[in-house]
Amino acid sequence: MILKEERMVILNEEDIMKIRREVRFIAKKYDYSLLNITKLLTATSEIARNTVIHGGGGEVVVSVIQDKNILAIKLIFTDQGPGVRYKNGTNQVINGKKSGLGLGLKGTRNLMDEFSIQSNEGKGTRVSFLLRQT
Amino acid sequence: MPSVSITKINDVLIVNFPKNLSDKLVDSLQNTILKEIKNNNAKGVILDVKIVEFIDSYLGRAIIDIFEAIKLFDVAAILVGVQPFVAITVIELGVNMKAIQTASTVERGLELIKMESGYDS
């Protein structure tokens, strides 16, 4: 069941900060622990920045999902940028402008309960992640 | 727009980070801090992140760069006030901040700098 769903554009740095504020607001509203709020804010910041810097802007859909008694916040970022290129057969990013890109994606995967990335060179990128409330 | 505030205790600069940093602010930090070190002829710098909500890879990288630059000035630098949740998250994120000297509070940071640089307050 979707309790809440919200779409926001991400074109610049102000939008990144706006999304962080919104995610903080939602996580607090649904009683997320301070640790989980910190993790969500960090993940949001990493991926939103990628969307601006590497994707040339895009959008995010923030949703709150409830499945039985389990509540989760999910974010789906999409952009139409050049996409992420991986070194053959590995998950090592090779076309990041700064070394920060690979670390941001890998790190975000560590922080979240679920993480996925779909990216084809020239066809944009879709990154989604989810963190459960408990 | 939030910004850093810099105060001076004897010869040590205390740089207070705001709760929420824009990337633009992060980009300007190194320059601001190095200028203040030079203008004040500071012996030490304490970066206080007590109210910072999270350190992502961008801010983490910037802090590491700032410490490296400060070292070139032969000035002691200490990071203080990292909140437990921020520390856990930054480690899981994979940002390696091992090279950075830390202390729990500004007071403790001041003591360490005093010991290290041998200056007398």
gemmi code that builds the backbone of each chain (N, CA, C; Angstrom):
import gemmi

chains = {
    "A": [
        ("MET", (0.835, -1.197, 0.000), (0.000, 0.000, 0.000), (0.876, 1.256, 0.000)),
        ("ILE", (0.583, 2.176, -0.885), (1.359, 3.422, -0.924), (0.665, 4.481, -0.069)),
        ("LEU", (1.349, 4.923, 0.959), (0.772, 5.916, 1.876), (0.971, 7.332, 1.365)),
        ("LYS", (2.037, 7.495, 0.594), (2.361, 8.841, 0.137), (3.252, 8.737, -1.082)),
        ("GLU", (3.046, 9.613, -2.039), (3.924, 9.605, -3.207), (4.089, 11.032, -3.715)),
        ("GLU", (5.310, 11.378, -3.988), (5.597, 12.756, -4.340), (6.684, 12.808, -5.395)),
        ("ARG", (6.494, 13.652, -6.390), (7.471, 13.763, -7.469), (8.142, 15.132, -7.403)),
        ("MET", (9.435, 15.152, -7.511), (10.152, 16.435, -7.472), (11.196, 16.477, -8.578)),
        ("VAL", (11.401, 17.673, -9.149), (12.455, 17.783, -10.164), (13.789, 18.077, -9.484)),
        ("ILE", (14.849, 17.619, -10.112), (16.198, 17.883, -9.590), (17.020, 18.488, -10.711)),
        ("LEU", (17.165, 19.803, -10.682), (17.932, 20.450, -11.740), (19.209, 21.086, -11.220)),
        ("ASN", (19.185, 21.473, -9.964), (20.346, 22.195, -9.436), (20.532, 21.917, -7.954)),
        ("GLU", (21.497, 22.626, -7.411), (21.872, 22.398, -6.019), (20.755, 22.743, -5.042)),
        ("GLU", (19.991, 23.781, -5.369), (18.875, 24.156, -4.490), (17.879, 22.998, -4.418)),
        ("ASP", (17.677, 22.320, -5.554), (16.744, 21.182, -5.578), (17.272, 20.030, -4.710)),
        ("ILE", (18.582, 19.830, -4.714), (19.171, 18.773, -3.880), (18.852, 19.055, -2.417)),
        ("MET", (18.991, 20.308, -2.026), (18.733, 20.668, -0.627), (17.246, 20.548, -0.293)),
        ("LYS", (16.412, 20.886, -1.280), (14.959, 20.794, -1.091), (14.553, 19.326, -0.861)),
        ("ILE", (15.148, 18.429, -1.653), (14.821, 17.002, -1.527), (15.301, 16.462, -0.182)),
        ("ARG", (16.477, 16.881, 0.230), (16.986, 16.455, 1.545), (16.031, 16.906, 2.647)),
        ("ARG", (15.567, 18.157, 2.551), (14.615, 18.664, 3.565), (13.346, 17.826, 3.583)),
        ("GLU", (12.848, 17.502, 2.391), (11.598, 16.750, 2.285), (11.764, 15.334, 2.854)),
        ("VAL", (12.891, 14.695, 2.522), (13.151, 13.342, 3.026), (13.276, 13.364, 4.549)),
        ("ARG", (13.946, 14.375, 5.081), (14.074, 14.491, 6.535), (12.693, 14.643, 7.178)),
        ("PHE", (11.865, 15.493, 6.559), (10.515, 15.742, 7.071), (9.685, 14.452, 7.104)),
        ("ILE", (9.741, 13.712, 6.003), (8.949, 12.469, 5.914), (9.464, 11.432, 6.913)),
        ("ALA", (10.787, 11.275, 6.982), (11.362, 10.267, 7.881), (11.030, 10.566, 9.340)),
        ("LYS", (11.052, 11.845, 9.691), (10.705, 12.232, 11.069), (9.232, 11.951, 11.326)),
        ("LYS", (8.414, 12.279, 10.354), (6.973, 12.093, 10.483), (6.628, 10.623, 10.718)),
        ("TYR", (7.385, 9.730, 10.082), (7.107, 8.300, 10.226), (8.025, 7.645, 11.266)),
        ("ASP", (8.544, 8.478, 12.179), (9.271, 7.962, 13.352), (10.520, 7.162, 13.027)),
        ("TYR", (11.239, 7.535, 12.000), (12.506, 6.872, 11.725), (13.506, 7.232, 12.828)),
        ("SER", (14.404, 6.305, 13.152), (15.430, 6.572, 14.163), (16.426, 7.588, 13.602)),
        ("LEU", (17.152, 8.211, 14.511), (18.138, 9.202, 14.092), (19.181, 8.584, 13.146)),
        ("LEU", (19.584, 7.342, 13.450), (20.552, 6.668, 12.584), (19.976, 6.484, 11.178)),
        ("ASN", (18.730, 6.029, 11.119), (18.123, 5.803, 9.804), (17.858, 7.103, 9.050)),
        ("ILE", (17.546, 8.167, 9.783), (17.381, 9.475, 9.122), (18.723, 9.911, 8.526)),
        ("THR", (19.794, 9.714, 9.292), (21.141, 10.076, 8.819), (21.484, 9.290, 7.551)),
        ("LYS", (21.176, 7.981, 7.580), (21.466, 7.142, 6.403), (20.657, 7.591, 5.182)),
        ("LEU", (19.375, 7.884, 5.406), (18.517, 8.313, 4.293), (18.991, 9.639, 3.695)),
        ("LEU", (19.355, 10.569, 4.576), (19.816, 11.879, 4.097), (21.106, 11.734, 3.303)),
        ("THR", (21.998, 10.871, 3.784), (23.272, 10.666, 3.093), (23.035, 10.057, 1.712)),
        ("ALA", (22.216, 9.007, 1.668), (21.920, 8.341, 0.395), (21.241, 9.303, -0.582)),
        ("THR", (20.288, 10.071, -0.068), (19.567, 11.027, -0.912), (20.527, 12.047, -1.499)),
        ("SER", (21.422, 12.544, -0.660), (22.380, 13.546, -1.100), (23.303, 12.990, -2.186)),
        ("GLU", (23.795, 11.753, -1.969), (24.691, 11.128, -2.951), (24.024, 11.009, -4.325)),
        ("ILE", (22.836, 10.423, -4.328), (22.209, 10.122, -5.619), (21.651, 11.382, -6.287)),
        ("ALA", (21.092, 12.293, -5.467), (20.578, 13.544, -6.052), (21.710, 14.323, -6.718)),
        ("ARG", (22.872, 14.304, -6.086), (24.024, 15.008, -6.675), (24.439, 14.359, -7.988)),
        ("ASN", (24.461, 13.019, -8.015), (24.771, 12.324, -9.269), (23.805, 12.725, -10.373)),
        ("THR", (22.518, 12.836, -9.997), (21.488, 13.196, -10.979), (21.780, 14.564, -11.590)),
        ("VAL", (22.233, 15.505, -10.762), (22.537, 16.851, -11.262), (23.848, 16.857, -12.053)),
        ("ILE", (24.907, 16.312, -11.425), (26.247, 16.436, -12.022), (26.431, 15.515, -13.228)),
        ("HIS", (26.049, 14.232, -13.072), (26.310, 13.261, -14.138), (25.113, 13.065, -15.060)),
        ("GLY", (23.909, 13.311, -14.524), (22.717, 13.072, -15.342), (22.196, 14.327, -16.007)),
        ("GLY", (22.764, 15.476, -15.664), (22.288, 16.732, -16.232), (20.902, 17.105, -15.733)),
        ("GLY", (20.516, 16.585, -14.587), (19.192, 16.867, -14.009), (18.215, 15.737, -14.305)),
        ("GLY", (17.176, 15.684, -13.504), (16.185, 14.628, -13.685), (15.079, 14.802, -12.671)),
        ("GLU", (14.569, 13.687, -12.173), (13.513, 13.806, -11.166), (13.612, 12.669, -10.160)),
        ("VAL", (12.892, 12.855, -9.060), (12.849, 11.818, -8.038), (11.394, 11.617, -7.625)),
        ("VAL", (11.045, 10.360, -7.374), (9.742, 10.051, -6.790), (10.003, 9.496, -5.402)),
        ("VAL", (9.472, 10.192, -4.414), (9.636, 9.766, -3.027), (8.329, 9.125, -2.595)),
        ("SER", (8.399, 7.886, -2.095), (7.155, 7.285, -1.638), (7.314, 6.595, -0.292)),
        ("VAL", (6.207, 6.527, 0.400), (6.155, 5.812, 1.668), (5.245, 4.607, 1.439)),
        ("ILE", (5.803, 3.427, 1.699), (5.088, 2.188, 1.379), (4.846, 1.402, 2.662)),
        ("GLN", (3.673, 0.816, 2.763), (3.440, -0.060, 3.904), (3.033, -1.448, 3.405)),
        ("ASP", (3.757, -2.456, 3.934), (3.458, -3.834, 3.582), (3.244, -4.583, 4.897)),
        ("LYS", (2.021, -4.973, 5.158), (1.662, -5.506, 6.480), (2.073, -4.481, 7.540)),
        ("ASN", (2.969, -4.899, 8.459), (3.342, -3.934, 9.497), (4.639, -3.203, 9.199)),
        ("ILE", (5.190, -3.474, 8.016), (6.502, -2.888, 7.717), (6.354, -1.637, 6.844)),
        ("LEU", (6.954, -0.573, 7.341), (6.885, 0.693, 6.618), (8.248, 1.003, 5.994)),
        ("ALA", (8.223, 1.552, 4.816), (9.506, 1.868, 4.163), (9.405, 3.150, 3.362)),
        ("ILE", (10.522, 3.855, 3.268), (10.620, 5.025, 2.396), (11.443, 4.620, 1.181)),
        ("LYS", (10.897, 4.935, -0.002), (11.582, 4.547, -1.240), (11.800, 5.771, -2.111)),
        ("LEU", (12.950, 5.864, -2.705), (13.235, 6.965, -3.630), (13.661, 6.391, -4.974)),
        ("ILE", (13.077, 6.934, -6.034), (13.485, 6.516, -7.385), (13.952, 7.755, -8.152)),
        ("PHE", (15.212, 7.745, -8.525), (15.796, 8.868, -9.277), (15.927, 8.472, -10.736)),
        ("THR", (15.506, 9.367, -11.633), (15.737, 9.091, -13.062), (16.339, 10.319, -13.748)),
        ("ASP", (17.182, 10.061, -14.689), (17.712, 11.159, -15.510), (17.917, 10.648, -16.931)),
        ("GLN", (18.178, 11.582, -17.831), (18.382, 11.213, -19.243), (19.829, 11.491, -19.645)),
        ("GLY", (20.706, 11.431, -18.689), (22.117, 11.733, -18.955), (22.820, 10.628, -19.716)),
        ("PRO", (24.134, 10.715, -19.792), (24.911, 9.761, -20.586), (24.963, 8.347, -19.989)),
        ("GLY", (24.496, 8.201, -18.751), (24.510, 6.868, -18.145), (25.835, 6.531, -17.500)),
        ("VAL", (25.802, 5.465, -16.717), (27.010, 5.036, -16.015), (27.655, 3.914, -16.812)),
        ("ARG", (28.957, 4.006, -16.978), (29.643, 2.936, -17.700), (30.475, 2.120, -16.729)),
        ("TYR", (30.371, 0.832, -16.835), (31.131, -0.039, -15.944), (32.283, -0.696, -16.684)),
        ("LYS", (33.331, -0.960, -15.927), (34.448, -1.725, -16.443), (33.917, -3.139, -16.718)),
        ("ASN", (34.318, -3.749, -17.813), (33.781, -5.053, -18.217), (33.650, -6.054, -17.083)),
        ("GLY", (32.437, -6.514, -16.862), (32.221, -7.585, -15.906), (32.389, -7.209, -14.438)),
        ("THR", (32.554, -5.930, -14.157), (32.693, -5.525, -12.754), (31.653, -4.447, -12.451)),
        ("ASN", (31.608, -4.037, -11.195), (30.728, -2.908, -10.902), (31.539, -1.644, -10.645)),
        ("GLN", (32.694, -1.610, -11.286), (33.550, -0.448, -11.145), (33.191, 0.598, -12.196)),
        ("VAL", (32.824, 1.780, -11.715), (32.419, 2.838, -12.635), (33.648, 3.431, -13.308)),
        ("ILE", (33.586, 3.582, -14.647), (34.788, 4.122, -15.307), (34.585, 5.497, -15.931)),
        ("ASN", (33.367, 5.983, -16.025), (33.249, 7.319, -16.619), (32.826, 8.397, -15.625)),
        ("GLY", (33.106, 8.167, -14.347), (32.817, 9.206, -13.358), (33.793, 10.343, -13.521)),
        ("LYS", (33.286, 11.572, -13.356), (34.157, 12.733, -13.512), (35.154, 12.795, -12.366)),
        ("LYS", (34.629, 12.455, -11.174), (35.484, 12.477, -9.989), (35.418, 11.090, -9.384)),
        ("SER", (36.419, 10.758, -8.577), (36.400, 9.444, -7.944), (35.180, 9.280, -7.045)),
        ("GLY", (34.525, 10.395, -6.705), (33.358, 10.360, -5.831), (32.207, 9.530, -6.356)),
        ("LEU", (32.072, 9.405, -7.674), (30.893, 8.739, -8.237), (30.790, 7.284, -7.822)),
        ("GLY", (31.864, 6.522, -8.037), (31.820, 5.106, -7.696), (31.565, 4.893, -6.214)),
        ("LEU", (32.238, 5.695, -5.410), (32.094, 5.586, -3.959), (30.657, 5.892, -3.528)),
        ("GLY", (30.073, 6.928, -4.123), (28.707, 7.323, -3.774), (27.715, 6.209, -4.031)),
        ("LEU", (27.840, 5.534, -5.170), (26.910, 4.455, -5.516), (27.113, 3.239, -4.624)),
        ("LYS", (28.360, 2.839, -4.477), (28.687, 1.670, -3.669), (28.296, 1.924, -2.217)),
        ("GLY", (28.626, 3.119, -1.742), (28.314, 3.472, -0.363), (26.818, 3.497, -0.103)),
        ("THR", (26.081, 4.035, -1.048), (24.629, 4.113, -0.892), (24.035, 2.717, -0.830)),
        ("ARG", (24.574, 1.815, -1.633), (24.126, 0.418, -1.603), (24.323, -0.171, -0.196)),
        ("ASN", (25.456, 0.156, 0.426), (25.721, -0.329, 1.788), (24.749, 0.231, 2.817)),
        ("LEU", (24.347, 1.476, 2.610), (23.522, 2.148, 3.623), (22.061, 1.717, 3.599)),
        ("MET", (21.584, 1.298, 2.421), (20.153, 1.047, 2.257), (19.797, -0.443, 2.366)),
        ("ASP", (18.507, -0.727, 2.641), (18.045, -2.115, 2.682), (17.929, -2.680, 1.267)),
        ("GLU", (17.495, -1.843, 0.341), (17.420, -2.278, -1.069), (17.998, -1.179, -1.938)),
        ("PHE", (18.680, -1.599, -3.001), (19.298, -0.619, -3.898), (19.347, -1.224, -5.295)),
        ("SER", (18.977, -0.436, -6.305), (19.189, -0.947, -7.656), (19.529, 0.194, -8.602)),
        ("ILE", (20.303, -0.141, -9.600), (20.654, 0.861, -10.612), (20.507, 0.248, -11.991)),
        ("GLN", (19.817, 0.979, -12.860), (19.731, 0.557, -14.256), (20.285, 1.691, -15.083)),
        ("SER", (21.276, 1.381, -15.860), (21.893, 2.442, -16.619), (22.433, 1.904, -17.922)),
        ("ASN", (22.088, 2.567, -19.006), (22.641, 2.194, -20.298), (23.278, 3.423, -20.886)),
        ("GLU", (24.446, 3.202, -21.433), (25.153, 4.354, -21.969), (24.266, 5.057, -22.998)),
        ("GLY", (24.061, 6.348, -22.796), (23.262, 7.133, -23.729), (21.774, 7.120, -23.450)),
        ("LYS", (21.347, 6.297, -22.513), (19.905, 6.209, -22.275), (19.497, 6.595, -20.855)),
        ("GLY", (20.373, 7.248, -20.156), (20.002, 7.708, -18.824), (20.156, 6.652, -17.745)),
        ("THR", (19.807, 7.080, -16.543), (20.031, 6.231, -15.387), (18.813, 6.256, -14.472)),
        ("ARG", (18.528, 5.092, -13.892), (17.459, 5.007, -12.895), (18.057, 4.345, -11.660)),
        ("VAL", (18.039, 5.067, -10.564), (18.554, 4.526, -9.309), (17.415, 4.507, -8.303)),
        ("SER", (17.197, 3.366, -7.677), (16.190, 3.358, -6.614), (16.774, 2.745, -5.356)),
        ("PHE", (16.323, 3.270, -4.208), (16.719, 2.663, -2.949), (15.594, 2.750, -1.940)),
        ("LEU", (15.681, 1.914, -0.943), (14.620, 1.816, 0.050), (15.217, 1.546, 1.416)),
        ("LEU", (14.634, 2.170, 2.421), (15.053, 1.891, 3.803), (13.808, 1.681, 4.648)),
        ("ARG", (13.784, 0.547, 5.319), (12.643, 0.241, 6.176), (12.738, 1.022, 7.484)),
        ("GLN", (11.581, 1.173, 8.093), (11.539, 2.006, 9.297), (12.249, 1.341, 10.463)),
        ("THR", (12.179, -0.012, 10.535), (12.888, -0.699, 11.632), (13.960, -1.625, 11.093)),
    ],
    "B": [
        ("MET", (21.019, 31.575, 3.245), (21.989, 30.516, 2.972), (22.883, 30.301, 4.186)),
        ("PRO", (22.963, 29.074, 4.736), (23.821, 28.855, 5.899), (25.291, 29.017, 5.513)),
        ("SER", (26.098, 29.468, 6.470), (27.527, 29.584, 6.195), (28.298, 29.152, 7.430)),
        ("VAL", (29.629, 29.069, 7.292), (30.428, 28.711, 8.462), (30.675, 29.967, 9.286)),
        ("SER", (30.792, 29.789, 10.589), (31.213, 30.924, 11.407), (32.572, 30.568, 11.989)),
        ("ILE", (33.459, 31.537, 11.979), (34.819, 31.287, 12.461), (35.123, 32.204, 13.636)),
        ("THR", (35.482, 31.595, 14.768), (35.870, 32.389, 15.930), (37.310, 32.037, 16.283)),
        ("LYS", (37.894, 32.817, 17.158), (39.297, 32.611, 17.495), (39.459, 32.531, 19.006)),
        ("ILE", (40.107, 31.461, 19.458), (40.471, 31.373, 20.872), (41.993, 31.344, 20.922)),
        ("ASN", (42.570, 32.385, 21.469), (44.027, 32.554, 21.420), (44.491, 32.416, 19.968)),
        ("ASP", (45.343, 31.445, 19.690), (45.838, 31.341, 18.308), (45.165, 30.228, 17.524)),
        ("VAL", (44.038, 29.773, 18.048), (43.350, 28.660, 17.382), (42.018, 29.133, 16.783)),
        ("LEU", (41.804, 28.757, 15.526), (40.537, 29.102, 14.873), (39.530, 27.980, 15.100)),
        ("ILE", (38.322, 28.361, 15.453), (37.256, 27.375, 15.588), (36.284, 27.618, 14.437)),
        ("VAL", (36.167, 26.609, 13.588), (35.280, 26.740, 12.428), (34.009, 25.932, 12.701)),
        ("ASN", (32.901, 26.633, 12.868), (31.631, 25.955, 13.131), (30.873, 25.703, 11.837)),
        ("PHE", (30.647, 24.431, 11.551), (29.910, 24.068, 10.352), (28.413, 24.198, 10.629)),
        ("PRO", (27.632, 24.655, 9.627), (26.178, 24.694, 9.809), (25.585, 23.288, 9.705)),
        ("LYS", (24.330, 23.161, 10.091), (23.618, 21.882, 10.075), (23.565, 21.286, 8.659)),
        ("ASN", (23.299, 22.161, 7.725), (23.043, 21.740, 6.353), (23.952, 22.493, 5.401)),
        ("LEU", (24.849, 21.790, 4.715), (25.784, 22.484, 3.832), (25.435, 22.275, 2.370)),
        ("SER", (25.398, 23.373, 1.627), (25.237, 23.237, 0.185), (26.598, 22.865, -0.403)),
        ("ASP", (26.591, 22.263, -1.600), (27.862, 21.906, -2.235), (28.703, 23.153, -2.490)),
        ("LYS", (27.995, 24.251, -2.806), (28.694, 25.503, -3.075), (29.481, 25.939, -1.845)),
        ("LEU", (28.837, 25.808, -0.690), (29.509, 26.179, 0.558), (30.695, 25.239, 0.811)),
        ("VAL", (30.478, 23.942, 0.584), (31.549, 22.955, 0.770), (32.749, 23.323, -0.111)),
        ("ASP", (32.456, 23.723, -1.372), (33.525, 24.080, -2.306), (34.337, 25.280, -1.834)),
        ("SER", (33.674, 26.196, -1.114), (34.357, 27.435, -0.718), (35.105, 27.300, 0.610)),
        ("LEU", (34.845, 26.193, 1.331), (35.385, 26.039, 2.685), (36.909, 26.119, 2.762)),
        ("GLN", (37.563, 25.350, 1.883), (39.017, 25.263, 1.954), (39.658, 26.646, 1.815)),
        ("ASN", (39.177, 27.380, 0.816), (39.699, 28.709, 0.558), (39.471, 29.631, 1.762)),
        ("THR", (38.243, 29.611, 2.282), (37.893, 30.454, 3.427), (38.796, 30.152, 4.619)),
        ("ILE", (38.959, 28.852, 4.921), (39.724, 28.455, 6.099), (41.212, 28.814, 5.934)),
        ("LEU", (41.768, 28.526, 4.761), (43.193, 28.829, 4.544), (43.467, 30.329, 4.641)),
        ("LYS", (42.539, 31.128, 4.113), (42.678, 32.591, 4.195), (42.694, 33.057, 5.641)),
        ("GLU", (41.762, 32.499, 6.423), (41.654, 32.893, 7.835), (42.903, 32.479, 8.622)),
        ("ILE", (43.444, 31.289, 8.279), (44.672, 30.843, 8.942), (45.784, 31.860, 8.706)),
        ("LYS", (45.901, 32.277, 7.452), (46.957, 33.205, 7.072), (46.728, 34.575, 7.726)),
        ("ASN", (45.508, 35.089, 7.595), (45.196, 36.417, 8.149), (45.418, 36.492, 9.661)),
        ("ASN", (45.129, 35.371, 10.341), (45.214, 35.377, 11.804), (46.515, 34.781, 12.334)),
        ("ASN", (47.333, 34.321, 11.404), (48.576, 33.662, 11.789), (48.299, 32.551, 12.813)),
        ("ALA", (47.288, 31.744, 12.505), (46.804, 30.745, 13.475), (47.781, 29.597, 13.649)),
        ("LYS", (47.787, 29.045, 14.872), (48.653, 27.888, 15.168), (47.889, 26.569, 15.031)),
        ("GLY", (46.577, 26.705, 15.083), (45.764, 25.506, 14.992), (44.360, 25.810, 14.483)),
        ("VAL", (43.690, 24.775, 13.982), (42.318, 24.929, 13.498), (41.473, 23.778, 14.033)),
        ("ILE", (40.309, 24.125, 14.547), (39.374, 23.093, 14.978), (38.140, 23.183, 14.094)),
        ("LEU", (37.832, 22.072, 13.418), (36.623, 22.042, 12.602), (35.533, 21.376, 13.437)),
        ("ASP", (34.517, 22.154, 13.786), (33.470, 21.650, 14.662), (32.233, 21.270, 13.839)),
        ("VAL", (31.959, 19.954, 13.799), (30.816, 19.470, 12.993), (29.694, 18.944, 13.906)),
        ("LYS", (29.645, 19.485, 15.115), (28.685, 19.006, 16.115), (27.239, 19.013, 15.616)),
        ("ILE", (26.865, 20.041, 14.859), (25.452, 20.088, 14.440), (25.244, 19.602, 12.997)),
        ("VAL", (26.325, 19.111, 12.366), (26.180, 18.606, 10.993), (25.379, 17.301, 11.001)),
        ("GLU", (24.338, 17.261, 10.199), (23.413, 16.119, 10.221), (23.960, 14.864, 9.550)),
        ("PHE", (24.772, 15.054, 8.518), (25.342, 13.895, 7.827), (26.575, 14.330, 7.053)),
        ("ILE", (27.490, 13.383, 6.853), (28.667, 13.648, 6.019), (28.600, 12.684, 4.841)),
        ("ASP", (28.294, 13.213, 3.678), (28.265, 12.344, 2.494), (29.665, 12.330, 1.862)),
        ("SER", (29.817, 11.628, 0.732), (31.169, 11.481, 0.182), (31.743, 12.830, -0.255)),
        ("TYR", (30.870, 13.735, -0.669), (31.322, 15.054, -1.137), (31.924, 15.865, 0.011)),
        ("LEU", (31.188, 15.928, 1.115), (31.677, 16.674, 2.280), (32.878, 15.952, 2.900)),
        ("GLY", (32.815, 14.617, 2.941), (33.923, 13.836, 3.495), (35.212, 14.096, 2.739)),
        ("ARG", (35.115, 14.050, 1.413), (36.282, 14.315, 0.553), (36.821, 15.727, 0.820)),
        ("ALA", (35.894, 16.691, 0.938), (36.285, 18.088, 1.154), (37.030, 18.233, 2.485)),
        ("ILE", (36.538, 17.559, 3.519), (37.187, 17.653, 4.824), (38.602, 17.070, 4.752)),
        ("ILE", (38.737, 15.925, 4.069), (40.067, 15.310, 3.905), (41.008, 16.276, 3.173)),
        ("ASP", (40.509, 16.895, 2.105), (41.328, 17.862, 1.346), (41.728, 19.052, 2.211)),
        ("ILE", (40.790, 19.537, 3.021), (41.078, 20.688, 3.883), (42.199, 20.336, 4.861)),
        ("PHE", (42.125, 19.132, 5.425), (43.172, 18.710, 6.371), (44.526, 18.607, 5.682)),
        ("GLU", (44.530, 18.084, 4.465), (45.803, 17.976, 3.740), (46.398, 19.351, 3.465)),
        ("ALA", (45.526, 20.287, 3.089), (46.004, 21.639, 2.793), (46.524, 22.322, 4.051)),
        ("ILE", (45.804, 22.149, 5.157), (46.220, 22.783, 6.413), (47.594, 22.260, 6.842)),
        ("LYS", (47.810, 20.950, 6.629), (49.100, 20.338, 6.985), (50.259, 21.033, 6.266)),
        ("LEU", (50.019, 21.418, 5.014), (51.063, 22.098, 4.239), (51.435, 23.438, 4.862)),
        ("PHE", (50.526, 23.997, 5.637), (50.762, 25.280, 6.308), (51.480, 25.074, 7.639)),
        ("ASP", (51.741, 23.820, 7.977), (52.353, 23.497, 9.270), (51.493, 24.010, 10.425)),
        ("VAL", (50.201, 23.765, 10.302), (49.240, 24.186, 11.323), (48.506, 22.931, 11.794)),
        ("ALA", (48.287, 22.818, 13.108), (47.579, 21.641, 13.630), (46.086, 21.743, 13.325)),
        ("ALA", (45.477, 20.596, 12.981), (44.043, 20.619, 12.674), (43.351, 19.428, 13.332)),
        ("ILE", (42.175, 19.691, 13.874), (41.432, 18.627, 14.547), (39.952, 18.740, 14.201)),
        ("LEU", (39.358, 17.583, 13.945), (37.920, 17.536, 13.665), (37.212, 17.176, 14.972)),
        ("VAL", (36.251, 17.971, 15.369), (35.551, 17.656, 16.622), (34.033, 17.604, 16.428)),
        ("GLY", (33.381, 16.877, 17.339), (31.917, 16.900, 17.404), (31.196, 15.975, 16.451)),
        ("VAL", (31.906, 14.989, 15.863), (31.215, 14.069, 14.944), (30.175, 13.267, 15.745)),
        ("GLN", (28.953, 13.363, 15.365), (27.886, 12.660, 16.083), (27.950, 11.155, 15.789)),
        ("PRO", (27.556, 10.329, 16.752), (27.654, 8.870, 16.566), (26.973, 8.368, 15.288)),
        ("PHE", (25.796, 8.883, 14.999), (25.065, 8.405, 13.809), (25.769, 8.821, 12.521)),
        ("VAL", (26.400, 9.991, 12.589), (27.146, 10.473, 11.424), (28.391, 9.597, 11.224)),
        ("ALA", (29.042, 9.236, 12.345), (30.246, 8.399, 12.262), (29.913, 7.023, 11.671)),
        ("ILE", (28.847, 6.407, 12.171), (28.439, 5.083, 11.676), (28.157, 5.144, 10.174)),
        ("THR", (27.433, 6.185, 9.772), (27.034, 6.315, 8.368), (28.228, 6.562, 7.459)),
        ("VAL", (29.144, 7.396, 7.909), (30.282, 7.736, 7.049), (31.182, 6.506, 6.851)),
        ("ILE", (31.268, 5.649, 7.873), (32.061, 4.425, 7.750), (31.383, 3.461, 6.771)),
        ("GLU", (30.067, 3.291, 6.931), (29.331, 2.401, 6.012), (29.390, 2.905, 4.578)),
        ("LEU", (29.428, 4.221, 4.449), (29.502, 4.830, 3.121), (30.851, 4.538, 2.465)),
        ("GLY", (31.867, 4.334, 3.292), (33.180, 3.981, 2.750), (34.145, 5.144, 2.623)),
        ("VAL", (33.820, 6.269, 3.253), (34.744, 7.406, 3.219), (35.835, 7.155, 4.259)),
        ("ASN", (37.075, 7.162, 3.803), (38.193, 6.846, 4.693), (38.758, 8.113, 5.329)),
        ("MET", (38.382, 8.325, 6.578), (38.833, 9.537, 7.252), (39.870, 9.231, 8.343)),
        ("LYS", (40.526, 8.087, 8.168), (41.493, 7.621, 9.168), (42.626, 8.607, 9.419)),
        ("ALA", (43.011, 9.319, 8.370), (44.176, 10.197, 8.492), (43.872, 11.464, 9.294)),
        ("ILE", (42.610, 11.645, 9.620), (42.210, 12.885, 10.276), (42.208, 12.729, 11.793)),
        ("GLN", (42.833, 13.676, 12.463), (42.838, 13.634, 13.928), (41.511, 14.179, 14.455)),
        ("THR", (40.955, 13.469, 15.417), (39.653, 13.894, 15.942), (39.696, 14.045, 17.459)),
        ("ALA", (38.712, 14.769, 17.959), (38.521, 14.895, 19.402), (37.024, 15.026, 19.646)),
        ("SER", (36.597, 14.719, 20.854), (35.148, 14.716, 21.107), (34.571, 16.129, 21.199)),
        ("THR", (35.309, 17.028, 21.826), (34.785, 18.387, 22.018), (35.818, 19.436, 21.635)),
        ("VAL", (35.364, 20.666, 21.534), (36.258, 21.780, 21.224), (37.329, 21.909, 22.316)),
        ("GLU", (36.916, 21.771, 23.572), (37.851, 21.911, 24.695), (38.982, 20.888, 24.591)),
        ("ARG", (38.586, 19.648, 24.319), (39.574, 18.573, 24.157), (40.483, 18.851, 22.949)),
        ("GLY", (39.908, 19.372, 21.896), (40.667, 19.736, 20.701), (41.709, 20.790, 21.020)),
        ("LEU", (41.299, 21.792, 21.808), (42.224, 22.859, 22.195), (43.398, 22.299, 23.004)),
        ("GLU", (43.076, 21.380, 23.926), (44.134, 20.747, 24.728), (45.143, 20.039, 23.829)),
        ("LEU", (44.610, 19.261, 22.867), (45.483, 18.501, 21.964), (46.391, 19.414, 21.161)),
        ("ILE", (45.822, 20.499, 20.663), (46.623, 21.423, 19.850), (47.712, 22.061, 20.708)),
        ("LYS", (47.331, 22.380, 21.931), (48.287, 22.987, 22.857), (49.467, 22.038, 23.096)),
        ("MET", (49.123, 20.751, 23.314), (50.174, 19.755, 23.549), (51.065, 19.589, 22.340)),
        ("GLU", (50.415, 19.543, 21.169), (51.131, 19.272, 19.924), (52.050, 20.409, 19.515)),
        ("SER", (51.508, 21.616, 19.553), (52.272, 22.747, 19.019), (53.141, 23.379, 20.106)),
        ("GLY", (52.870, 22.991, 21.347), (53.678, 23.492, 22.434), (53.457, 24.978, 22.707)),
        ("TYR", (52.436, 25.543, 22.100), (52.207, 26.969, 22.357), (51.496, 27.127, 23.695)),
        ("ASP", (51.661, 28.268, 24.305), (51.127, 28.489, 25.640), (49.949, 29.454, 25.562)),
        ("SER", (48.803, 29.005, 26.076), (47.656, 29.910, 26.051), (47.576, 30.598, 27.413)),
    ],
}
model = gemmi.Model(1)
for chain_id, residues in chains.items():
    chain = gemmi.Chain(chain_id)
    for i, (resn, *xyz) in enumerate(residues, 1):
        res = gemmi.Residue()
        res.name, res.seqid = resn, gemmi.SeqId(i, " ")
        for name, pos in zip(("N", "CA", "C"), xyz):
            atom = gemmi.Atom()
            atom.name, atom.element = name, gemmi.Element(name[0])
            atom.pos, atom.b_iso = gemmi.Position(*pos), 0.0
            res.add_atom(atom)
        chain.add_residue(res)
    model.add_chain(chain)
structure = gemmi.Structure()
structure.add_model(model)
structure.setup_entities()
